[in-house]
């Protein structure tokens, strides 16, 4: 019973975070990690995540349209 609940918990979070495209999830994680890495320097890092969204959203849409 506990294992089935843990599996359901894992399945929910995997589906919520990764969803349909694991490439976009990796891109978001990479953008967050690079932003975190840059944040310790004097270089402004706030723009990196919006830039990643600007790049990843059309990529995701292109892949969705291409496969359907």
N, C-alpha and C positions, 0 to 999 in steps of 0.2 A: 504494500500500500504506500509506503513512504517512497519507494523507488519510482512508482508510477507518478506520484505527485512531483517528484524532482524532475522526472523526464518531461512532464507537462509544463513545468516552470521553465525548463531549458528550451523546449520547443516554442513556447510563447515568445521568450526573449530573442531567440534566434530569428523567428519569423518577423518580429517587430523591428529588430535592428538590421538584419540582412535583407529581409523582404524578398523581392524578386530578382535583384541584381547585386551579387556579391561584389562586383567591381566598384559600384558606387559606394558601398559600405566601406571598402578598403580606401577609396579616395577620401571619404569624410574622415576616417580615422587618421589617415596620413596628414590631411590638412590640420586637424586638431593637434597632432603630435608636433608638426613643424611649427605651428603657432605657439605651442607651449615651449618649444626649444628656442624660438626667437624672442619670446617674451622676457627672457632674462637679460637680453642685450638692450642697448639704447635704440635699436631699430624698431619702428612701430610695427606691430604684428596684427593689428585689428583687421586689416584689409584682406588677410589671407583666406579666411573662411568664406567671406562673400565672393572672393575670386574663385574659390573652388566650386561654390554653388553655380556660378556663372558658367564654369566649364563642364561640370558634371551633369547639370540638368539637361542641356541640349544633347549631350552624349547619351544619357539614359533615354530620352525621347526618341533619338535617332535609332537606337537599338530596338525599342519597343515597336516603332513603326516598321522597321525593316523586317522584323520577324512575323508581323501579322499580315 
